[in-house]
């Protein structure tokens, strides 16, 4: 059974909905950072855009060696046998993850753009904007540096019940308390969508 996403769009959608990733350098240091997906004309992920505090030791680490491991987690949760009427069904864990290797390049001239794009992505339209910080923003931006992580490989695992019998799948989707996981399960297959609220 393949747990691959249906298309590259699924990877981009996971990153958009769950932008906080672990960014690990070759020295095994890691920082959680929100990142934005950048795509080519066909919608395929080509890079990630983000920013670091300049004082973060990973800035120097990536200047010395740009290779990075970047890990995203999407919807995930334990699936209890109590959700399924089959008496011999076993517990499992469903999840969607993306593992990216990339080369990081710092782009200090794009720091303002990185902060504005991230705020625009996370805030509802008409919501908070960085300009609301006034002079504090002008001081803060000098302590931050933008980067672009060019994707060199991308592996995604969307283990979301594709291997379940239709009846067990329907019971899990209908009864699982994590509704985001239930929606993700439905999104990954050709199952009837009437089981989800």
C-alpha angles and dihedrals in degrees: 000000000000118000093189118132115259093243142346086268089071091059093049091047092051091052092047092050096040106029098163108102137171108244110199127190126207091263089065093251114138137188129190108233135168109240136189123221118235116199138193124239091280093054096254119144110254104160147358123231123209146125141245133206102252090231092060107111090224090073090068091039092055092044087058096041118009097197114117140177113216122191127193126187120202127182112337139161148144115275112213124211087230087078093060127068093209102104094211097046112122133220119264143170121240120203148150118221138169124205116194132181114201146162113243122216122180115231106187092174088065098051094105090049092049092054094045094047092049092050090048090051095049100038124071115250108285091018131124118328130194091245088072087075091067115187092357089068091053090054096041097051091066089061093055134069127196123225139189119214109205109210115239096171137002129194123180130187118194102181097176108146098286089140095053124107111254093251095050091044091053092049092050093048093046096046108030111113092214099081093181088059091047091052091048090051091054092045092058099056148039094252125132111277097210092092094072127082 
